[in-house]
Amino acid sequence: MNYLDVAPRTEGGGRRRIEIVDQTLRDGPQSWWGMKLRRDMGLPIAGELDRTGFHTIDLVGSSIFEVLVRHCKEDPWEQLISLSRAMPRTTVRAGTRSNGIVTFGLTADSVMDLWVQRLVAHGIGSFWIYDGLFNTDKIGRLVKTAQAEGAKAIPCILYADSPYHTDEYYAARTKELVALGADGIELEDAAGLLTPERTRTLVAAIKAAAGDLPVEIHFHSNNALAPLNYLEGVLAGADVVHTASKPLAAGVSLPSTENTVANLRYAGFDVDLDETRFAPVAEHLLRVAEYEDLPVGTPAEYSLFLYRHQLPGGMTGTFKDQLRARGMEDRFEEVLDEMSRVREELGYPVMATPFSQLVGTQAVLNIVTGKRYSVVPDEVMIYAHGFYGKPVAPLDQNVLDTIMSSAKAKSYADWQPPQPSLAELRRRFGESISDDELILRLLVPESDIDVMRATPQRNRDFAPTTRQARFIRELVETSVGAYLHIDGPGFELTLEGDH
């Protein structure tokens, strides 16, 4: 199909406007940099992003909090406050699972509500809320919590490819989400599984079920089809697309803002963004990648292998690392085949947190032990008991019998997920603990928080400079001791004392 000027005109003869949600500070670095975007990396471009004209700027999720503390040694609340204040013109968004933050388990309702409330207090004005099993009671409670604080709530539909995840299934779930009082609907394809043909029918079904609510599409480029799928999606009625600046786009990430805007305009849509802001953002990110030795977005090639495992791009690398640590790297494809089998046996859960981790862990255990389901993690037992929600398809009865045969699995029959009150949690950490500190200590071990606070804040200058000057700066920043001498062509530099 030739997509040039195919967009239908509005009743007045004008072009239909498509809005853009920017993922340069959240899903872009999550996909390519393992969420390791420090404040000094993001703050210099916050003003440019804020003035570009984006519908929303996605900024944070609970897993990012954990990474910032453990790996970047940076206070995530301080980063959130700094970045949100630097973008006063644009609505800033956060993402959350309906029933859990950071862990693969279940989080108390009181903590989920407080998490949303504190994010709003620090500048978040919009949430995307996801639940792979569509627990509408949990989603609905967070929708009301966010809206009560003055924020928008956008429930997210996670795409999965299975005999049960039909257009009719997703349309029915959309109607349930609309009935919760949602402010919009988001469709996310985290693994890049959608084809243009399926995008066309699926988005049309969701848009029809959403009524007057705006529909957002968030497609990853793992299989190189996302740019084309975006065109199919907006032609089918989607109102908003998600993109990232080119150095953090493509491949396991989303389509680039630069290319998506051009494509939409060539197709006959209107996009009202200030393109002069694109280059300064991209140039800064390229310098960050060079200075920090980080990858930049690389386009993927189409591969049928993706449909075999349906893993989000980032998780594929994680599994390879885990197998390498066990000396099992050569069994990677065997594990993927087992994952496909486990997923079918467990009722085709969508391969997103926490279910991708549950399926993957069970598959590895099945391979390592040599006896399938001889070792079953607690989370898989909890899933089999239905505490995560009702699976889209029945579990394989033989597998279910095997899981439930252990004493540990039987002990969950009368179990209920803990629902401690905030007062009870505060007694554990101290009555005077602040809301922000309470959330942080529930998310991250106290020892990691102590190390983070004892580590000096990094504030690297990513301004354009020469390679030699960057090398000298890195030596100064990383040297240990009270004396540093550098002898280079045409110059000498000696530093003594604290530097």
C-alpha positions as CSV (number, residue, x, y, z in Angstrom):
1,M,0.0,0.0,0.0
2,N,1.2,3.5,-0.8
3,Y,0.5,5.7,2.2
4,L,1.3,9.1,0.6
5,D,-1.7,11.5,1.2
6,V,-4.1,8.7,2.1
7,A,-5.4,10.3,5.3
8,P,-9.1,11.3,5.0
9,R,-9.9,14.9,5.4
10,T,-12.0,16.3,8.3
11,E,-15.6,17.6,7.6
12,G,-14.2,21.0,7.1
13,G,-11.6,19.8,4.6
14,G,-8.7,20.1,6.9
15,R,-6.1,17.5,8.1
16,R,-6.8,15.4,11.1
17,R,-4.3,16.2,13.9
18,I,-2.3,13.4,15.5
19,E,-0.8,14.1,18.9
20,I,2.6,12.7,20.1
21,V,3.6,11.3,23.5
22,D,7.3,11.6,24.0
23,Q,9.2,8.6,25.4
24,T,12.7,10.1,25.3
25,L,13.1,10.2,29.1
26,R,11.3,7.0,30.0
27,D,10.9,4.1,27.5
28,G,13.7,5.2,25.2
29,P,16.4,4.8,28.0
30,Q,14.5,1.9,29.5
31,S,14.8,0.1,26.2
32,W,18.4,1.0,25.2
33,W,20.1,2.1,28.5
34,G,18.6,-0.3,31.1
35,M,16.7,2.7,32.6
36,K,20.1,4.2,33.7
37,L,19.2,7.8,32.8
38,R,20.7,10.1,35.5
39,R,19.4,13.5,36.2
40,D,22.5,15.2,34.7
41,M,21.7,13.3,31.5
42,G,18.1,14.3,31.2
43,L,17.9,17.7,32.7
44,P,19.8,19.5,29.9
45,I,17.1,18.5,27.3
46,A,14.0,18.9,29.5
47,G,13.5,22.5,28.4
48,E,13.7,21.5,24.7
49,L,11.3,18.7,25.1
50,D,8.9,20.9,27.1
51,R,8.8,23.5,24.3
52,T,8.4,21.0,21.4
53,G,4.6,20.7,21.8
54,F,4.2,17.1,22.9
55,H,0.8,16.0,24.1
56,T,2.5,14.3,27.1
57,I,6.0,13.5,28.2
58,D,6.4,10.0,29.9
59,L,8.9,10.2,32.7
60,V,8.9,7.5,35.3
61,G,7.8,4.1,36.6
62,S,8.5,2.2,39.7
63,S,11.3,0.0,38.3
64,I,13.2,3.2,37.3
65,F,13.1,4.2,41.0
66,E,14.9,0.9,41.9
67,V,17.5,1.3,39.1
68,L,18.3,4.9,40.0
69,V,18.9,4.0,43.6
70,R,20.9,0.7,43.0
71,H,22.8,1.5,39.9
72,C,22.9,5.3,39.5
73,K,23.2,6.0,43.2
74,E,20.7,8.8,42.7
75,D,17.5,9.8,44.7
76,P,14.6,9.1,42.3
77,W,12.3,11.6,44.0
78,E,14.9,14.4,43.5
79,Q,15.2,13.4,39.8
80,L,11.4,13.4,39.4
81,I,11.1,16.8,41.0
82,S,13.9,18.4,39.0
83,L,12.7,17.1,35.7
84,S,9.0,17.8,36.2
85,R,9.7,21.3,37.3
86,A,11.8,21.8,34.2
87,M,8.8,21.0,32.0
88,P,6.0,23.2,33.2
89,R,4.3,23.5,29.8
90,T,3.7,19.8,29.2
91,T,1.7,17.2,31.1
92,V,4.2,14.7,32.6
93,R,3.2,11.0,32.9
94,A,4.1,8.0,35.0
95,G,3.3,4.3,34.5
96,T,2.2,1.7,37.0
97,R,0.9,-1.8,37.2
98,S,-2.5,-2.0,38.8
99,N,-1.4,-4.3,41.6
100,G,2.3,-4.1,42.0
101,I,5.4,-1.9,42.1
102,V,8.9,-3.2,41.3
103,T,8.4,-6.7,42.6
104,F,6.8,-9.5,40.6
105,G,4.5,-10.1,43.5
106,L,1.4,-8.2,44.7
107,T,1.5,-4.8,46.4
108,A,-1.1,-3.7,49.1
109,D,-3.8,-1.3,47.9
110,S,-2.7,1.3,50.5
111,V,0.8,1.4,49.0
112,M,-0.5,1.6,45.4
113,D,-2.7,4.5,46.3
114,L,0.0,6.3,48.1
115,W,2.4,5.7,45.2
116,V,0.0,7.5,42.8
117,Q,-0.7,10.3,45.3
118,R,3.0,11.1,45.9
119,L,3.8,11.0,42.1
120,V,1.0,13.6,41.6
121,A,2.4,15.7,44.4
122,H,5.7,15.9,42.6
123,G,4.4,16.9,39.2
124,I,2.8,13.9,37.5
125,G,-0.4,14.8,35.7
126,S,-1.1,11.6,33.8
127,F,-0.9,7.8,34.4
128,W,-0.9,4.8,32.1
129,I,-2.1,1.9,34.2
130,Y,-1.6,-1.7,33.0
131,D,-2.7,-5.2,34.1
132,G,-2.1,-8.2,31.8
133,L,-5.1,-10.0,33.2
134,F,-7.4,-6.9,33.3
135,N,-8.3,-6.8,37.0
136,T,-10.8,-4.1,36.6
137,D,-11.3,-3.7,40.4
138,K,-7.6,-2.8,40.8
139,I,-7.4,-0.7,37.6
140,G,-10.6,1.1,38.6
141,R,-9.4,2.0,42.1
142,L,-6.2,3.5,40.7
143,V,-8.2,5.4,38.0
144,K,-10.3,7.0,40.8
145,T,-7.2,7.6,42.9
146,A,-5.4,9.4,40.1
147,Q,-8.4,11.5,39.1
148,A,-9.1,12.5,42.7
149,E,-5.6,14.0,42.8
150,G,-6.3,15.9,39.6
151,A,-4.4,13.6,37.2
152,K,-5.6,11.8,34.0
153,A,-5.9,8.0,34.0
154,I,-5.2,6.0,30.8
155,P,-5.7,2.3,31.2
156,C,-3.3,0.3,29.0
157,I,-4.1,-2.7,26.9
158,L,-1.1,-5.0,26.5
159,Y,-1.1,-6.8,23.2
160,A,-0.4,-10.5,23.1
161,D,-0.5,-13.0,20.2
162,S,-2.5,-16.2,21.0
163,P,-5.7,-17.9,19.8
164,Y,-7.5,-16.3,22.7
165,H,-6.4,-12.6,22.3
166,T,-8.8,-11.8,19.4
167,D,-10.0,-8.4,18.3
168,E,-13.3,-9.3,20.0
169,Y,-11.6,-10.0,23.3
170,Y,-9.8,-6.7,23.2
171,A,-12.9,-4.8,22.3
172,A,-14.7,-6.3,25.2
173,R,-11.9,-5.4,27.6
174,T,-11.9,-1.8,26.2
175,K,-15.5,-1.4,27.0
176,E,-14.8,-2.6,30.6
177,L,-12.0,0.0,30.9
178,V,-14.2,2.8,29.5
179,A,-16.9,1.9,32.1
180,L,-14.3,2.7,34.8
181,G,-14.3,6.3,33.9
182,A,-11.0,6.3,32.1
183,D,-9.7,9.4,30.3
184,G,-8.4,7.5,27.4
185,I,-7.2,4.0,26.2
186,E,-3.6,3.0,25.3
187,L,-2.7,0.0,23.2
188,E,0.9,-1.2,23.8
189,D,2.8,-3.8,21.7
190,A,5.9,-4.1,23.8
191,A,7.4,-7.1,21.9
192,G,6.7,-5.6,18.4
193,L,4.4,-8.5,17.4
194,L,1.7,-6.6,15.5
195,T,1.5,-6.8,11.7
196,P,0.0,-4.1,9.6
197,E,-3.1,-6.3,8.9
198,R,-3.7,-7.0,12.6
199,T,-3.1,-3.4,13.5
200,R,-5.7,-2.3,11.1
201,T,-8.5,-4.5,12.5
202,L,-7.4,-4.3,16.2
203,V,-7.1,-0.5,16.4
204,A,-10.5,-0.2,14.6
205,A,-12.1,-2.5,17.1
206,I,-10.6,-0.7,20.1
207,K,-11.5,2.7,18.7
208,A,-15.1,1.6,18.2
209,A,-15.3,0.3,21.7
210,A,-13.7,3.4,23.2
211,G,-16.4,5.7,21.9
212,D,-15.3,9.3,22.3
213,L,-12.2,8.6,24.3
214,P,-8.9,9.2,22.7
215,V,-6.9,6.0,21.7
216,E,-3.1,6.0,22.0
217,I,-0.8,3.5,20.3
218,H,2.6,2.6,21.8
219,F,4.4,0.1,19.5
220,H,8.0,-1.1,19.8
221,S,10.2,-1.7,16.7
222,N,11.6,-5.1,17.7
223,N,10.5,-6.5,14.3
224,A,10.9,-3.3,12.2
225,L,7.1,-3.0,11.6
226,A,6.2,-0.3,14.1
227,P,6.6,2.7,11.8
228,L,4.3,1.1,9.3
229,N,1.9,-0.1,12.0
230,Y,1.7,3.5,13.3
231,L,0.3,4.6,9.9
232,E,-2.2,1.7,9.9
233,G,-3.1,2.6,13.5
234,V,-3.9,6.3,12.8
235,L,-5.8,5.4,9.6
236,A,-7.9,3.0,11.8
237,G,-8.7,5.9,14.2
238,A,-5.9,6.2,16.7
239,D,-5.4,9.7,18.0
240,V,-2.0,9.6,19.7
241,V,1.3,7.8,18.9
242,H,4.3,7.4,21.2
243,T,7.9,8.1,20.0
244,A,11.4,8.8,21.2
245,S,14.3,11.0,20.0
246,K,16.3,9.2,17.3
247,P,19.3,8.1,19.5
248,L,16.9,6.3,21.8
249,A,14.5,5.0,19.2
250,A,14.1,2.0,16.8
251,G,15.0,-1.6,17.5
252,V,13.8,-2.6,21.0
253,S,12.5,0.9,21.5
254,L,9.8,2.9,19.7
255,P,9.8,4.6,16.3
256,S,11.7,7.9,16.3
257,T,9.9,11.2,16.6
258,E,11.8,12.5,13.6
259,N,10.7,9.8,11.2
260,T,7.2,9.4,12.6
261,V,6.4,13.1,12.3
262,A,7.6,13.0,8.7
263,N,5.6,9.9,7.9
264,L,2.4,11.3,9.4
265,R,2.7,14.5,7.4
266,Y,3.5,12.7,4.1
267,A,0.4,10.5,4.8
268,G,-1.8,13.6,5.1
269,F,-2.0,14.2,8.8
270,D,-1.3,17.3,10.8
271,V,1.4,17.2,13.6
272,D,1.9,20.4,15.5
273,L,5.4,20.1,16.9
274,D,8.4,22.5,16.8
275,E,10.9,20.5,14.7
276,T,13.7,22.9,15.6
277,R,13.8,21.3,19.0
278,F,14.6,17.8,17.6
279,A,18.2,18.3,16.7
280,P,19.5,19.7,20.1
281,V,17.8,16.8,21.9
282,A,19.3,14.2,19.6
283,E,22.8,15.8,19.7
284,H,22.8,15.9,23.5
285,L,21.8,12.2,23.7
286,L,24.5,11.2,21.2
287,R,27.1,13.0,23.4
288,V,25.7,11.2,26.5
289,A,26.0,7.9,24.7
290,E,29.6,8.6,23.7
291,Y,30.7,10.0,27.1
292,E,29.0,7.2,29.0
293,D,29.8,4.4,26.5
294,L,26.1,3.6,26.0
295,P,24.4,2.2,22.9
296,V,22.3,4.3,20.5
297,G,19.2,3.1,18.8
298,T,19.7,0.7,15.9
299,P,17.0,-0.4,13.5
300,A,16.0,-4.1,13.7
301,E,15.4,-6.5,10.8
302,Y,12.2,-8.4,10.4
303,S,12.5,-11.9,12.0
304,L,10.0,-14.7,12.4
305,F,12.1,-15.7,15.5
306,L,10.3,-13.0,17.5
307,Y,6.9,-14.8,17.1
308,R,8.4,-18.0,18.6
309,H,9.1,-16.5,22.0
310,Q,7.2,-13.1,22.1
311,L,9.7,-11.7,24.6
312,P,10.0,-7.9,25.0
313,G,13.4,-6.9,23.5
314,G,15.1,-6.0,26.7
315,M,14.2,-9.3,28.4
316,T,15.9,-11.4,25.6
317,G,19.3,-9.9,26.6
318,T,18.6,-10.5,30.3
319,F,17.8,-14.1,29.7
320,K,21.0,-14.6,27.7
321,D,23.0,-13.1,30.6
322,Q,21.3,-15.4,33.1
323,L,21.9,-18.5,31.0
324,R,25.6,-17.4,30.5
325,A,26.0,-17.1,34.3
326,R,24.7,-20.7,34.6
327,G,27.0,-21.9,31.8
328,M,23.9,-22.6,29.7
329,E,24.2,-20.0,27.0
330,D,24.2,-22.7,24.3
331,R,20.7,-23.8,25.5
332,F,19.1,-20.4,24.8
333,E,16.9,-21.7,22.0
334,E,15.9,-24.7,24.1
335,V,14.8,-22.4,26.8
336,L,12.8,-20.3,24.4
337,D,11.0,-23.4,23.1
338,E,10.3,-24.3,26.7
339,M,9.0,-20.8,27.4
340,S,6.5,-21.1,24.5
341,R,5.3,-24.4,25.9
342,V,5.0,-23.1,29.5
343,R,3.1,-20.0,28.3
344,E,0.6,-22.2,26.5
345,E,0.2,-24.4,29.6
346,L,-0.3,-21.5,31.9
347,G,-3.2,-20.0,29.8
348,Y,-1.3,-17.7,27.4
349,P,-0.4,-14.8,29.7
350,V,0.7,-11.7,28.0
351,M,4.5,-11.6,28.0
352,A,4.9,-8.5,30.1
353,T,5.8,-7.9,33.8
354,P,5.2,-9.9,35.8
355,F,4.1,-12.8,33.6
356,S,7.1,-12.8,31.2
357,Q,9.3,-13.2,34.3
358,L,7.1,-16.0,35.7
359,V,7.0,-17.9,32.4
360,G,10.8,-17.4,31.8
361,T,11.8,-18.5,35.3
362,Q,9.6,-21.6,35.2
363,A,11.1,-22.5,31.8
364,V,14.7,-22.2,33.0
365,L,13.9,-24.3,36.1
366,N,12.3,-26.9,33.9
367,I,15.4,-27.1,31.8
368,V,17.9,-26.9,34.7
369,T,16.2,-29.6,36.8
370,G,15.5,-31.9,33.9
371,K,12.0,-32.6,35.3
372,R,9.3,-30.2,34.3
373,Y,7.5,-28.4,37.2
374,S,9.5,-30.3,39.8
375,V,10.5,-26.9,41.1
376,V,7.8,-24.2,41.0
377,P,8.4,-20.6,42.2
378,D,5.9,-19.1,44.7
379,E,4.8,-16.6,42.2
380,V,3.7,-19.3,39.7
381,M,1.8,-21.0,42.5
382,I,0.1,-17.7,43.3
383,Y,-0.7,-17.2,39.6
384,A,-2.2,-20.7,39.4
385,H,-4.4,-20.0,42.4
386,G,-5.8,-17.0,40.5
387,F,-4.5,-14.2,42.8
388,Y,-3.0,-12.3,39.8
389,G,-6.4,-12.5,38.1
390,K,-8.3,-14.8,35.8
391,P,-6.1,-16.1,32.9
392,V,-7.4,-15.5,29.4
393,A,-7.4,-19.3,28.8
394,P,-7.7,-22.4,31.0
395,L,-4.5,-23.8,32.4
396,D,-3.4,-27.2,31.2
397,Q,-5.1,-29.6,33.7
398,N,-2.1,-31.9,34.0
399,V,0.3,-29.0,34.7
400,L,-2.2,-27.5,37.2
401,D,-2.4,-30.8,39.0
402,T,1.4,-31.0,39.2
403,I,1.7,-27.4,40.5
404,M,-1.0,-27.9,43.1
405,S,0.4,-31.2,44.4
406,S,3.1,-29.7,46.6
407,A,2.5,-28.8,50.2
408,K,3.6,-25.2,49.5
409,A,1.0,-24.8,46.7
410,K,-1.7,-26.2,48.9
411,S,-0.9,-23.7,51.6
412,Y,-2.0,-20.9,49.3
413,A,-5.5,-22.3,49.0
414,D,-6.7,-20.2,52.0
415,W,-4.1,-17.4,51.6
416,Q,-5.0,-13.8,50.9
417,P,-2.5,-11.2,49.6
418,P,-1.4,-9.1,52.6
419,Q,-3.2,-5.7,52.8
420,P,-1.3,-3.8,55.6
421,S,-2.4,-0.2,56.3
422,L,-0.1,2.7,56.0
423,A,-0.1,3.0,59.8
424,E,1.1,-0.6,60.1
425,L,3.8,0.0,57.6
426,R,5.0,3.2,59.3
427,R,5.3,1.3,62.6
428,R,7.8,-1.0,60.8
429,F,10.0,1.9,59.6
430,G,9.3,4.5,62.3
431,E,6.2,6.7,62.9
432,S,8.0,9.9,61.7
433,I,8.9,8.5,58.3
434,S,7.7,10.7,55.4
435,D,5.4,9.4,52.7
436,D,8.2,9.6,50.1
437,E,10.7,7.8,52.3
438,L,8.2,5.1,53.1
439,I,7.6,4.5,49.4
440,L,11.4,4.4,48.8
441,R,12.0,1.9,51.6
442,L,9.2,-0.4,50.3
443,L,10.7,-0.3,46.8
444,V,14.4,-0.7,47.6
445,P,16.4,-2.4,50.4
446,E,17.5,0.0,53.1
447,S,21.2,-0.9,52.5
448,D,20.9,0.2,48.9
449,I,19.4,3.5,50.0
450,D,22.2,4.1,52.5
451,V,24.8,3.5,49.8
452,M,23.0,5.8,47.4
453,R,22.9,8.6,50.0
454,A,26.6,8.1,50.9
455,T,27.6,8.4,47.2
456,P,28.4,11.9,45.9
457,Q,26.0,13.2,43.3
458,R,27.3,13.0,39.8
459,N,26.9,16.1,37.7
460,R,28.7,15.5,34.5
461,D,29.0,18.2,31.9
462,F,27.9,16.8,28.5
463,A,28.6,20.0,26.6
464,P,30.3,19.7,23.2
465,T,34.1,19.4,23.6
466,T,37.2,17.6,22.2
467,R,38.0,13.9,22.8
468,Q,41.2,15.0,24.6
469,A,39.3,17.3,26.9
470,R,36.7,14.6,27.7
471,F,39.6,12.2,28.5
472,I,41.1,14.7,30.9
473,R,37.8,15.4,32.5
474,E,37.1,11.7,33.0
475,L,40.6,11.3,34.7
476,V,39.8,14.2,37.0
477,E,36.3,12.8,37.8
478,T,37.5,9.2,38.5
479,S,41.0,9.6,40.0
480,V,41.5,8.4,43.5
481,G,43.9,10.1,45.9
482,A,45.3,13.6,46.4
483,Y,47.7,13.8,43.4
484,L,47.0,13.7,39.7
485,H,49.6,14.5,36.9
486,I,48.7,14.5,33.2
487,D,51.5,14.9,30.6
488,G,50.2,15.4,27.1
489,P,51.3,16.8,23.8
490,G,52.0,20.5,24.4
491,F,50.7,20.6,28.0
492,E,51.1,19.4,31.6
493,L,48.4,19.4,34.3
494,T,49.1,18.6,38.0
495,L,46.4,18.6,40.6
496,E,47.1,18.2,44.3
497,G,44.7,18.0,47.3
498,D,41.0,17.3,46.9
499,H,39.9,17.5,43.3
